[in-house]
Amino acid sequence: MTTSTSTPVSLPLPAVPRQRKSRAEIEAAAPVNGEKRVLLAAPRGYCAGVDRAVIAVEKALEHYGAPVYVRKQIVHNKHVVSTLEERGAIFVDETDEVPEGELLIFSAHGVSPAVVQSAEDRGLRTIDATCPLVTKVHREAVRFAKNDNEILLIGHEGHEEVEGTYGEAPESTTIVNNPAEARTVQVKNPDKLIWLSQTTLSVDETMEIVNILRERFPNLQDPPSDDICYATSNRQAAIKKIAPQADLVIVVGSANSSNSVRLVEVALEYGAKAAYRVDYAHQVDENWLAGVGTVGLTSGASVPEILVQDVTRLLADYGYGDVSEVVTAEEDILFSLPKEIRATLKERGDESRSLGGRNVRPGTGN
């Protein structure tokens, strides 16, 4: 008689949806004095640069077919990336992951000249979906470096946008991550010094860093125009108006979205009693709503409106059906799609879309 032994196999248990507390349970735990309401920030969500980049990938898939390769995430949003993956987009970290001769799209955050050259060396067909406002900062870096200026680039080291801008003039650029680094950074010539910034930073923190730098280097020059993009500024201004009235602020956006993370920080700084970031409505913890009368709601510049509306429906289930939009600016900026996409659309008679961006603000319903 023979015996056999086998190695036990551990099978993962299926995920079981968390059982949510009911509205009655939350209200019993901490009753709300007065009416419940939602203050919905406007502007919020997609900016023109994000919309342009997403449409570029959608049109590439439609007209060239899958797969379409994209370097890094086209925009920093889980839902957008997963939706495009389902349609045939393949996201890669570097150009050497793309088979020779294939189509590669550069993300909205931009790339350095070295990445462009690497793609050319591999014979890749490329579409540049860099946000035009990021391209503006790239051109500033090139121009100032050619004039022998030293550049202090305010931003988060490791972020794709900062890597791309730094790569335009690495010998002339020093990255300044935060106020502490502003107090210690060393420069070669304080009389030929200019600052540039990542487009998605907190306006307040950026100016704090600039003021520290200017105290140390009085001849520090400003960029010819504001580098922080209109969408970042507008979304922060909207949540600043809402925050003092909010018991809770919910920001819809992904963890790697710099402007979404900043919105949480700005909300807390300007008076919100609590603030959290979520990718999806199901991540909203109903316990956050205990004792909460006013909920502020916004989303980062790479977030589709459908995700915000999912949160409003969840909040309505807990009694927050009164939704008022707080409008601090109107956005009507439109960017042309990348030239390669425009040429293909014209050649194939596709007149469905040649611009990226909204010319109306999102509504509060449906």
Disulfide bonds with the S-S distance in Angstrom:
none
